Amino acid sequence: MRTCHRPPSVPSRVAGWRRRRWRVVSLSALALLTACDPDARGATQVKMHDNAFNAPVVRIPDGAGVIFTNAGRNPHNIVPVDPARWGTAVTRADGAAGADTAAVTSGEKQALTFAGPGVYAYYCSYHGTKEGQGMAGAVIVGDVAYEGAAQGKLAAVDTATGTVRRVPQQHATIQGAVDAAVPGDLILVDSGVYREEVQVTTPALVIRGTDRNAVVVDGEFVRPNGFNVLADGVAIENLTARNHTFNGVFWTGVTGYRGRYLTTYNNGDYGIYAFDATDGLLEDSYASGSPDAGFYIGQCDPCRAVIRRVIAEHNAVGYSGTNSSGDLHILSSVWRFNRGGLVPNSLDTELYPPQHHTTIRGNLIYANQSRTAPGKGLSPLAWGNGVVIGGGRENVVEGNVILDHAGHGVMIAPLIDAHWWPAVGNRVLDNRILGSGRADVSVGGPTSADNCIGPSQGPMTTAPRLLACELLGDSVVQRRGDENDLVPALALAMRMWRLRDPTYPDWRTQPVPPPQPTMPDPIGAPALPAVNVFAGLADELAVAPFPVITDSVVTAYLANASTPTGPRPRLDRAMATLQAWMPLSLARLGAVGILLVAWAVRIRRRTRGSADVQAGHAARRVWRLAAAAVVAWIGLALAVAVRFSAM
């Protein structure tokens, strides 16, 4: 059984009494919030669009769940291909057996739990067939082979066959070349616009364009994915995928993947997406115009994956990683002009929560506060922040340049879904953070703990102000302060209220990106199936040079930093600075409330029946002044939260 991941305790004899002091006086409700359910495992999410399932094939452990959500406008349903099999192994949220084949209308959900290894095929009776045409999918439970196509029975190979299949010279379409190939073949695609969705079920293929900017797979806003990869070891290189209703390039349920020199733009969900996939590399690629994330790696533990030398701009968020954990490295990339920057997070909507152990190093992260980028769902909650660790654990944000954000350079905060996910044991070290609207680093609460905000390259502001740590050797941390800041949580709650009926710019009309660097020698370069990818990168992970534009971006920012921008910037900065010195935390608020009540009781007892009426009036005046100061303190925190809840 998967257990709740707890980081190792951090020794602190000097400052430990400070933490215990506030925790002792916290309200008892805090204990409920900090509780971590050891049985929480999350559930895979499948979206029902018009008219396709996304992802069409998912793999889950025995006994896990799948949540089907209708994200389209039309009604859809879930009809088992083998009703007898589903009736004995599938349970609905209300405890009834089997799937409910009634219509799931827009915005509604159906949650199912699967017990027993096997392949559970299904279809939408309104838009698909029992034979698998149209809107159809499958849930694979346990470690069983998926035989959705004949090629699905084949094994991946780690060496190329030497066979090159040319498109359009030998095969009119990319799909035709994929269907004719065997593991290890190279599919070489010449310049042209290919109006198709490519389904890849043959493992260890290398699909490569001859020109990154001239080989275009166009969804025409009607096809779901540019590439939907369901086989292990597939590499896709040097081409563009645009105008798809779901994703540009999508790997799901695979071991081994590689994406290089890819351009994706104006796709309706994600740009480049690896889900329930391990052992991967995404490099030298570009993503823009996504209403969710430009780059997404989700539901993997350990992921054993690397993202490096990529650019993400004009997306809802540059990178999102729900429950993506373990040996995941995001290096040497540019994240700019998105609504929010990078968001590792823990949610119950995918398997394997909580998220943990992602390293973010050597990146240039700036100006992620766009109001013109598309958006949907909860992604815009990250607006105005460079890095948001939402309910994640033991992540490292180290050696990055992070500048020009309306909210925070780095924000560490808990998340609530079906369960409460505190942010615990994260480290923010040796970054250069400039131009943050409220604070360079915020550790939000309630219940975040043992997060290490270490030395930085230059001055750094934190909220709370006294939150800091020092590294003594490789792993020993000496704590100085351990407060939580409730303002980010208040601001996020207000943003949720603003998201009740949001409108965003249309992802279909986002700017077309300029030409991107093409792959060197795409015709003559050897074909390398994506097998044992992460092991081959082990010697390169320690080196993460900054993107080449870093110095020029910092210089330009510093040259213009003296020019105020935005509404009342000086007032915002003054409010934020004042409030950050005395942060509103649940522990402080509980302690101060208890002290005020105890003080009032003491005054009442001492002045009851006392002949010294003047002394009683004086004591009450002092108490009222103290209470007014507390109200002003809370009001200031609320005012700051309101200012920073704007999107």
C-alpha positions in Angstrom: 0.0 0.0 0.0 1.2 3.5 -0.9 1.9 5.5 2.3 1.9 9.3 2.9 5.3 10.5 2.1 7.0 12.2 5.1 10.4 13.9 4.7 13.1 13.2 7.3 13.0 15.5 10.3 15.3 18.5 10.3 17.5 18.9 13.5 17.2 22.2 15.3 18.1 22.5 18.9 18.6 26.3 18.8 15.4 27.3 17.2 13.2 24.3 18.0 11.7 26.0 21.0 10.4 28.8 18.8 8.4 26.4 16.7 7.0 24.5 19.7 6.0 27.8 21.3 3.6 28.7 18.5 2.4 25.2 17.9 1.4 24.7 21.5 -0.9 27.7 21.4 -2.4 26.9 18.0 -6.1 26.1 17.7 -7.0 22.4 17.9 -8.4 22.7 14.3 -4.8 22.9 13.1 -4.4 19.2 13.9 -7.2 18.4 11.5 -5.6 20.4 8.7 -2.2 18.8 9.2 -3.6 15.3 9.0 -2.2 13.3 6.1 -4.3 10.3 5.0 -1.9 7.4 4.6 -4.3 5.7 2.2 -4.7 8.7 -0.1 -3.6 7.5 -3.6 -5.5 9.8 -6.0 -7.2 8.8 -9.2 -6.4 9.0 -12.9 -8.5 11.6 -14.7 -9.9 11.1 -18.2 -11.6 14.0 -19.8 -14.6 13.5 -22.1 -14.3 16.0 -24.9 -16.3 16.5 -28.0 -15.9 13.8 -29.2 -12.9 11.9 -27.8 -11.5 10.6 -24.5 -8.3 12.2 -23.3 -6.3 10.1 -22.5 -7.9 7.3 -24.6 -5.8 4.7 -22.9 -4.7 4.9 -19.2 -2.8 2.4 -17.0 -3.6 2.2 -13.3 -2.6 -0.1 -10.3 -5.0 -2.8 -9.2 -7.6 -1.2 -7.0 -7.1 2.4 -8.1 -9.7 4.8 -9.5 -10.5 6.7 -12.7 -12.5 10.0 -12.7 -14.3 10.6 -16.0 -15.1 14.3 -16.4 -17.2 15.8 -19.2 -15.1 18.8 -20.4 -17.1 19.2 -23.5 -20.5 20.8 -24.3 -22.2 17.6 -25.5 -23.4 14.7 -23.3 -21.3 11.5 -23.3 -21.5 8.2 -21.6 -19.3 5.2 -20.6 -20.4 1.9 -22.1 -18.4 -1.2 -21.3 -17.4 -3.4 -24.3 -17.7 -6.4 -21.9 -20.5 -5.5 -19.4 -20.1 -8.8 -17.6 -16.5 -8.2 -16.8 -17.2 -4.6 -15.6 -20.1 -5.8 -13.4 -17.8 -7.9 -11.2 -14.7 -5.7 -11.1 -15.8 -2.0 -11.4 -17.4 0.0 -8.5 -19.0 3.4 -8.7 -18.7 6.1 -6.1 -22.1 5.2 -4.6 -21.0 1.6 -4.1 -22.9 0.1 -7.0 -21.2 -2.3 -9.4 -20.4 -1.6 -13.0 -20.4 1.7 -15.0 -23.4 3.9 -15.2 -24.2 4.1 -18.9 -26.5 7.1 -18.4 -25.4 10.4 -20.0 -22.7 12.5 -18.3 -23.6 16.1 -19.0 -21.2 19.0 -19.3 -19.2 19.5 -16.1 -20.4 16.3 -14.5 -18.2 13.4 -13.4 -18.3 9.7 -12.9 -15.8 8.1 -10.6 -15.0 4.4 -11.0 -12.7 2.0 -9.1 -11.2 -1.0 -10.9 -10.3 -4.3 -9.1 -8.6 -7.1 -11.0 -5.8 -7.0 -13.6 -6.9 -6.7 -17.2 -8.0 -4.4 -20.1 -11.3 -2.7 -19.6 -12.4 -1.3 -22.9 -15.3 1.1 -23.3 -16.9 3.6 -25.7 -19.4 6.4 -25.8 -22.5 5.1 -27.4 -23.4 8.6 -28.8 -20.0 9.1 -30.6 -18.3 5.8 -30.9 -18.7 2.1 -31.5 -18.1 -1.2 -29.6 -15.5 -2.1 -32.2 -13.3 0.9 -31.1 -14.2 3.4 -33.8 -14.8 7.1 -32.8 -15.0 7.9 -29.2 -13.5 4.9 -27.4 -10.9 4.1 -24.8 -9.5 1.5 -22.4 -8.4 1.3 -18.8 -5.4 -1.1 -18.3 -5.3 -2.4 -14.7 -2.0 -3.9 -13.5 1.0 -5.0 -15.4 -0.8 -6.6 -18.4 -0.1 -6.2 -22.1 -2.2 -3.8 -24.0 -3.3 -5.3 -27.3 -5.3 -2.5 -28.8 -3.5 -3.0 -32.1 -1.3 -5.8 -33.6 1.8 -3.7 -33.1 1.0 -3.4 -29.4 2.3 -6.9 -28.8 5.8 -6.0 -30.0 8.7 -5.2 -27.7 10.9 -2.1 -27.9 14.4 -2.4 -29.2 17.4 -0.2 -28.3 19.1 -0.2 -31.8 17.8 1.2 -35.1 17.1 -1.2 -38.0 18.6 1.1 -40.5 15.3 1.2 -42.4 14.2 4.7 -43.4 10.5 5.3 -44.4 10.1 8.5 -46.3 6.9 10.6 -46.2 5.4 11.5 -48.7 7.8 9.8 -51.2 7.0 6.2 -49.9 4.0 6.8 -47.7 1.4 9.5 -48.4 0.8 10.2 -44.7 2.8 9.9 -41.4 0.2 7.5 -40.1 0.7 5.3 -43.1 4.4 5.1 -42.5 3.9 4.4 -38.7 1.5 1.6 -39.5 4.0 0.0 -41.9 7.0 0.3 -39.6 8.6 -2.2 -37.3 10.5 -1.3 -34.1 13.7 0.5 -34.7 12.6 2.2 -38.0 13.2 5.8 -38.8 10.3 7.7 -40.3 11.6 10.8 -42.2 9.0 13.4 -43.0 9.7 16.0 -45.7 8.4 19.6 -45.7 4.6 20.0 -45.9 1.4 20.5 -43.8 0.0 17.1 -42.7 -3.6 17.3 -41.7 -3.9 14.2 -39.5 -3.6 12.8 -36.0 -0.9 10.2 -35.7 -1.6 7.2 -33.4 1.7 5.4 -32.5 1.4 1.8 -31.2 4.6 0.5 -32.6 7.5 0.8 -30.1 11.0 2.2 -30.6 10.2 4.3 -33.7 12.0 7.5 -34.4 9.7 10.0 -36.2 11.7 13.0 -37.5 11.0 16.0 -39.7 13.6 17.3 -42.2 12.8 20.9 -41.2 11.4 21.8 -37.8 9.5 24.8 -39.1 8.4 23.4 -42.4 7.1 20.0 -41.3 3.8 20.8 -39.7 1.1 18.5 -38.3 -2.1 20.6 -38.3 -5.2 19.6 -36.3 -7.3 22.3 -38.0 -9.0 22.7 -34.6 -10.9 19.5 -35.1 -8.4 16.6 -34.3 -7.5 15.8 -30.7 -3.7 15.3 -30.8 -0.8 15.8 -33.2 0.9 12.6 -32.0 -0.7 10.2 -29.5 2.0 7.8 -28.5 0.9 4.5 -26.8 4.1 2.5 -27.3 7.4 2.4 -25.4 10.7 3.9 -26.7 9.3 6.3 -29.3 11.2 9.5 -30.2 9.7 12.4 -32.0 12.0 15.1 -33.4 12.3 18.3 -35.5 8.7 19.2 -36.4 5.8 21.4 -35.5 2.4 20.4 -34.1 -0.4 23.1 -34.0 -4.1 23.7 -33.8 -5.2 20.4 -32.0 -8.1 20.4 -29.6 -6.1 18.5 -27.0 -2.3 18.2 -27.2 0.5 18.8 -29.7 2.7 15.8 -28.8 1.4 13.3 -26.2 3.0 10.2 -24.7 0.8 8.2 -22.3 1.4 5.0 -20.3 4.9 4.4 -21.8 8.4 3.6 -20.6 10.9 5.5 -22.7 10.2 8.7 -24.6 12.1 11.5 -26.2 11.0 14.8 -27.7 13.7 17.0 -29.4 13.5 20.2 -31.5 9.7 20.3 -31.3 7.5 23.3 -31.7 3.9 23.2 -30.5 1.5 26.1 -30.5 -2.2 26.9 -30.1 -3.2 23.5 -28.9 -6.3 23.2 -26.7 -4.9 21.6 -23.6 -1.1 21.0 -23.4 1.8 21.6 -25.8 4.1 18.7 -25.0 2.6 16.2 -22.6 4.0 13.0 -20.9 1.4 11.3 -18.7 1.9 8.1 -16.7 5.2 7.9 -18.5 8.8 7.3 -17.2 12.3 7.4 -18.5 12.1 10.5 -20.8 13.8 13.5 -22.2 12.2 16.7 -23.5 14.9 19.1 -24.9 15.5 22.0 -27.3 11.7 22.5 -27.8 9.1 25.3 -27.7 5.5 25.5 -26.5 3.1 28.4 -26.6 -0.6 29.2 -26.7 -1.8 26.4 -24.4 -4.7 27.1 -22.1 -3.2 24.7 -19.6 0.6 24.1 -19.6 3.2 24.4 -22.3 5.1 21.4 -20.9 3.5 18.8 -18.6 4.8 15.7 -16.9 2.2 14.0 -14.6 1.4 10.9 -12.6 4.8 9.2 -12.4 6.9 8.1 -9.4 9.7 7.8 -10.1 9.5 9.8 -13.3 13.2 9.5 -14.2 12.8 12.4 -16.7 14.6 15.6 -17.8 13.4 18.8 -19.3 16.2 21.1 -20.6 16.9 23.9 -23.0 13.2 24.5 -23.7 11.1 27.7 -24.1 7.6 28.1 -22.8 5.7 31.4 -23.3 2.1 32.6 -23.7 0.6 29.6 -21.9 -1.6 29.5 -18.8 1.5 28.0 -17.1 4.9 27.2 -18.5 5.3 23.8 -16.7 2.8 21.8 -14.7 3.6 18.6 -12.9 0.8 16.9 -10.9 2.1 14.1 -8.8 5.3 13.9 -10.9 8.0 12.8 -8.5 11.4 11.3 -8.3 14.5 11.9 -10.5 12.7 14.7 -12.3 15.0 17.6 -13.5 14.0 20.9 -15.1 17.2 22.6 -16.3 18.6 25.5 -18.3 15.2 26.6 -19.8 13.3 29.8 -20.4 9.9 30.3 -18.8 8.4 33.7 -19.7 5.2 35.6 -20.5 3.0 32.9 -19.2 0.2 33.5 -16.6 2.3 31.5 -14.1 5.8 29.9 -14.4 6.4 26.4 -13.0 3.9 24.6 -10.9 4.9 21.2 -9.3 1.8 20.2 -7.4 -0.1 17.5 -5.5 -3.7 16.7 -6.3 -6.1 13.8 -5.9 -7.1 14.0 -9.6 -4.1 11.8 -10.6 -2.4 8.9 -9.0 0.6 8.9 -6.6 0.1 12.0 -4.5 1.9 13.8 -2.9 4.3 15.3 -5.5 8.0 15.2 -4.4 11.6 15.4 -5.5 11.7 17.6 -8.5 14.9 19.7 -9.1 14.5 23.1 -10.8 18.0 24.5 -11.6 19.7 26.9 -14.0 16.5 28.3 -15.5 15.6 31.9 -16.5 12.1 32.5 -15.1 10.7 36.0 -15.8 7.5 38.1 -16.4 5.0 35.3 -15.8 2.1 37.6 -15.2 0.4 37.6 -18.7 -3.2 38.7 -19.0 -3.2 38.0 -22.8 -2.3 34.3 -22.5 -5.1 31.7 -22.6 -6.3 29.8 -19.6 -8.8 27.3 -18.2 -9.5 25.4 -15.0 -7.3 26.1 -12.0 -4.1 26.9 -14.0 -4.6 30.7 -13.7 -4.3 30.4 -9.9 -0.5 30.6 -10.5 -0.8 34.0 -12.0 2.1 36.4 -11.2 4.4 33.8 -9.6 7.6 32.4 -11.0 7.6 29.0 -9.2 4.7 27.6 -7.2 5.2 24.5 -5.2 1.6 23.5 -4.4 1.5 20.8 -1.7 4.8 19.3 -2.9 7.6 17.8 -0.8 11.4 17.8 -0.8 11.7 19.7 -4.1 14.8 21.8 -4.9 14.7 25.3 -6.5 18.4 26.1 -6.9 20.6 28.4 -8.9 17.9 30.0 -11.0 17.4 33.6 -12.2 13.8 34.6 -11.3 12.6 38.2 -11.9 9.7 40.5 -12.5 6.7 38.8 -11.0 3.7 40.6 -9.6 3.3 38.1 -6.7 6.3 36.1 -5.6 9.5 34.7 -7.2 8.9 31.4 -5.4 5.7 30.5 -3.5 5.5 27.4 -1.4 2.0 26.6 -0.2 -0.3 23.7 0.7 -3.1 22.6 -1.6 -6.5 21.2 -0.8 -8.3 18.7 -3.1 -10.1 15.6 -1.8 -7.3 15.6 0.8 -5.1 18.3 2.4 -1.6 18.4 1.0 0.9 20.4 3.1 4.1 21.7 1.5 7.0 20.1 3.5 10.8 19.9 3.3 11.3 22.0 0.1 14.6 23.9 -0.5 15.1 27.3 -2.2 18.8 27.9 -2.5 21.3 30.2 -4.3 18.8 31.9 -6.6 18.9 35.4 -7.9 15.4 36.8 -7.4 14.5 40.4 -8.4 11.4 42.5 -8.8 8.9 40.4 -6.9 5.7 42.4 -6.1 5.1 41.1 -2.6 8.1 38.9 -1.6 10.8 37.0 -3.4 10.0 33.8 -1.4 6.8 33.1 0.4 6.1 30.0 2.6 2.3 29.9 2.8 0.2 28.2 5.3 -1.4 26.7 7.2 0.7 23.6 8.0 3.7 24.0 5.7 6.8 22.9 7.6 10.6 22.4 7.4 11.0 24.3 4.2 14.5 25.7 3.8 15.0 29.2 2.4 18.7 29.4 2.1 21.3 31.9 0.9 20.6 33.8 -2.4 22.6 35.6 -5.0 22.0 39.1 -3.7 19.3 40.6 -1.4 16.2 38.5 -1.0 12.9 39.3 0.8 10.8 36.5 2.4 7.3 36.3 3.8 7.5 35.7 6.7 10.5 38.0 7.1 12.4 35.8 9.6 12.2 32.6 7.6 15.7 31.3 6.8 18.1 28.4 7.1 21.7 27.5 6.7 23.2 24.4 5.2 25.8 22.8 7.4 27.4 20.2 5.2 25.4 18.3 2.7 22.2 17.7 4.5 22.2 19.2 8.0 20.0 22.3 8.3 20.0 24.7 11.2 16.6 26.3 11.5 15.9 30.0 12.2 12.1 30.5 12.4 9.4 28.4 11.1 6.3 30.5 10.5 3.6 30.2 7.9 2.1 33.0 5.9 -1.7 32.9 5.4 -1.8 35.8 2.8 -1.1 33.5 -0.2 -3.9 31.1 0.9 -6.3 34.0 1.3 -5.3 35.4 -2.1 -5.8 32.0 -3.7 -9.2 31.7 -2.1 -10.2 35.0 -3.6 -8.9 33.9 -7.0 -11.1 30.9 -6.8 -14.0 33.2 -6.3 -12.9 35.2 -9.3 -12.7 32.0 -11.3 -16.4 31.2 -11.0 -17.2 32.4 -14.5 -13.8 33.3 -16.1 -13.2 34.5 -19.6 -9.8 34.2 -21.3 -8.3 35.0 -24.6 -9.0 32.3 -27.2 -6.1 29.8 -27.5 -6.9 29.4 -31.2 -5.8 33.0 -31.9 -2.6 33.3 -29.9 0.5 34.6 -31.8 2.3 32.3 -34.2 5.8 31.9 -32.9 8.9 32.9 -34.9 10.9 30.1 -36.6 12.9 28.0 -34.1 16.3 26.5 -34.5 16.2 23.2 -36.5 17.9 20.0 -35.7 21.5 19.7 -37.0 21.7 17.3 -40.0 18.2 15.8 -39.6 18.6 13.6 -42.7 22.0 12.1 -41.7 21.8 12.0 -37.9 21.5 8.4 -36.5 18.1 7.2 -35.3 18.1 6.5 -31.6 15.1 4.7 -30.1 14.1 6.2 -26.7 15.3 3.3 -24.6 17.3 3.7 -21.3 17.1 7.5 -21.8 17.5 8.6 -18.2 20.5 6.4 -17.5 22.3 7.9 -20.4 21.9 11.4 -18.9 23.3 10.7 -15.4 26.6 12.5 -16.1 25.0 15.6 -17.5 22.5 16.4 -14.7 25.0 18.2 -12.4 25.7 20.9 -15.1 22.9 23.3 -15.8 24.2 26.5 -17.5 21.9 29.4 -17.8 20.2 30.1 -21.2 22.3 32.4 -23.4 19.8 35.3 -23.1 20.0 35.4 -19.3 22.5 38.3 -18.9 20.8 40.5 -21.5 17.4 39.9 -19.9 18.7 40.8 -16.4 20.5 43.9 -17.8 17.4 45.1 -19.6 15.3 44.6 -16.5 17.7 46.5 -14.2 17.8 49.4 -16.7 14.0 49.7 -16.5 13.4 48.7 -12.9 13.2 52.3 -11.7 10.1 52.9 -13.9 7.0 52.0 -11.9 4.4 49.9 -13.8 1.0 48.6 -12.9 -1.7 50.0 -10.6 -0.3 51.8 -7.5 3.0 49.9 -7.4 4.5 51.9 -4.5 1.5 51.4 -2.4 1.4 47.7 -3.1 5.1 47.4 -2.2 4.6 49.4 1.0 1.6 47.3 2.1 3.3 44.0 1.3 6.5 45.0 3.1 4.7 46.1 6.2 2.6 43.0 6.4 5.4 40.6 5.7 7.3 41.8 8.8 4.4 40.6 10.9 2.8 37.8 8.9 -0.7 36.5 9.5 -0.2 32.8 10.4 -2.7 30.5 11.9 -0.4 29.9 14.8 0.1 33.6 15.5 -3.6 34.3 15.0 -4.6 31.6 17.4 -2.0 32.6 20.0 -3.0 36.3 19.9 -6.7 35.4 20.1 -6.1 33.3 23.2 -4.0 36.0 24.8 -6.7 38.7 24.1 -9.4 36.5 25.6 -7.3 35.6 28.7 -6.4 39.3 29.1 -10.1 40.3 28.9 -11.1 37.7 31.5 -8.3 38.9 33.8 -9.3 42.5 33.6 -12.9 41.6 34.3 -12.0 39.6 37.4 -9.6 42.3 38.8 -12.0 45.2 38.3 -15.2 43.4 39.4 -16.2 45.2 42.6 -13.0 47.3 42.6 -13.2 50.8 44.1 -10.6 52.0 41.6 -12.9 52.7 38.7 -10.3 54.9 36.9 -7.8 52.0 36.9 -10.5 49.7 35.4 -11.2 52.1 32.6 -7.5 52.5 31.9 -7.1 48.7 31.6 -10.0 48.4 29.3 -8.7 51.2 27.0 -5.3 49.5 26.8 -7.1 46.2 25.9 -9.2 48.0 23.2 -6.1 49.5 21.7 -4.5 46.1 21.6 -7.6 44.6 20.0 -7.7 47.4 17.5 -4.1 46.7 16.6 -4.9 43.1 16.0 -7.9 44.0 13.8 -5.7 46.4 11.8 -3.1 43.6 11.5 -5.7 41.2 10.1 -7.2 44.0 7.9 -3.8 44.7 6.4 -3.3 41.1 5.6 -6.7 40.9 4.0 -6.0 44.1 2.0 -2.7 42.7 0.7 -4.5 39.4 -0.2 -7.1 41.4 -2.1 -4.4 43.3 -4.0 -2.5 40.1 -4.9 -5.6 38.1 -5.8 -6.1 40.0 -9.1 -5.3 38.1 -12.3 
